[in-house]
Amino acid sequence: MRGRKPKPVEMRTGRSHKARNIAPIVAKTPLGSPSAWLSKEEKALWRRLARDLPEGLLRACDRPLWEVYVQNLAELRRIREALAELPMADPVALGLRRLSVSLSATIKSIASEFGLSPSARSRVVAAPVASEEESDFVKFARKRA
């Protein structure tokens, strides 16, 4: 993709007549627990990262890309541990370093899609998670408006 990343729909609304007609799509189902086929290390990483995410950021429709993100992070950790044990001139170490660079680029790309980097965080808006208390307040506020 060339140039700047497009702004999210929430930031574009109200800027032009075309943007006003776009309604944001909000998935209802939460991300959930890790898939059964992930390794033990990947499941632990999934739970730790998902716990630190802003509430409402990821939904069930984001699961496949989130699984790729978690798997790549776990693989990068395994590669870094293997590199620590190998001498610098080892041909296997060279291949692992190349793979590490490739995985790092993929991880950075996916992280920016989810708003997990400081610069990308300003472009991503998490959908609010409604609880019963909030929905009562929203009903009250709508009546007052």
N, C-alpha and C positions, 0 to 999 in steps of 0.2 A: 504494500500500500504506500502510495506516495503522499507527501505532504502531511498536514496535521490530521489528527484523528477527528472525526466528526463529533460535535457536541451531542450529549444525550438529549432525548426528546424533552425532558423536563426543563432543560436550560434553554431550549429553542422556542418553546411555546410563547406566543405573544410577540415574537420578533417579526413575523411576516404573516400575510394572509394564509399562506400554505401551511405554516407551522402551527397555526391555531387549530387547525382541523385534526391534528394528530393527537390521539389519546394514548397515554402511556399504557403498555401492557404489563399487568402485574400478575405473576403466577401465585397461586394460593398455597400450594403444597410446599412445606419447608424442605430443606436439604436432606435431613434424615441422618441415619447412621451409616457407617461405611459398608461397602459391598462385602459380601462374604468371601469373594475370591481374592481380595487384597491380602497381602502378607500381614503378619502381626505388627511389624514395624510400620507399615503403611497405614494400618488402622489406627495405631497410636498417634501417628503424625496427623491423620485426618481429624481425630478428636481434638487434639491440641490446637490445630489451626482453626477449626470450625468454632471452637469455644472463644477464640480471640477476635472473630469477625464481628463487625457491627450487625446488630439484629436486623433481619430482613434483607440482608445483602444478597445471599444466595438462596435459591429455591431448587426444587426438584429438577427443573428443566436445565439447571447448571451442572447437574451431577456428572455427566460424561467429561466435561472439560475440567471440573474439579478433581476427578479421579486421575486424569492425565497430569495435572499439576502436582498432586500428592505423589504419584508414582515417580515423576521426574525428580522431585526433591529427594525422595528416598534413594533413588538410583545415584544421584549426585553425591549424597553422603557416603554411599558404599564406594564410589569411585575415589573420593577424597581419602577415605581410610586406606584403600588399596595403594594409592599413590604415596602415602606416607611411609609405607613399608618397602617401596621399590627404589632402587638407585635412580638418579636423574637420567643417566645415559641409557637406561634399559629401553629397548624398542617397544615393549609393552606399555611402559610409562608414557611414551610419546603418544601412542594410540589412545590411552586413557585420558591424557590431557586434551586431545582433540575432542573426544567425546564429552568431556567436562565442559568445554567451551560451548559446544552445541547445545547441551542440556541447559546450561546457564542462560543462553539466549531464548530458548523455549520457555523456561521458567519466568524470565523477565517479561516476555510477551504475554503469557497467561496472567501473570500478576497484574500487569497494567490493565488487562481486560476486566479484572475483578476489582480494580481500584486498591490494590494492596501496596502500591508504592506511593510515596508522598506526593509526587507530581500528578499521578493518576487519580488520587483520592479526591481531588477537587472536581473531577469530571464525573464521578460516579455518585449516584444518589440511591440510597437504600429505600426500598418501599417500607412505609410504616407498618408495623405489626399491630393489628388491632386487638385489644383485649376488651372484655365486657365493660370495664370501667371507662376506657377510652371511647368506646362506641356510645355509651350513655352521655358522655360529655359532648361528643360530636353531635348527637341528636339535640341536646340542649342548645348548643351553639347555633345549630341550623334554625331552630325555632326562634331564637333571639335575633337572627340576622334579617 
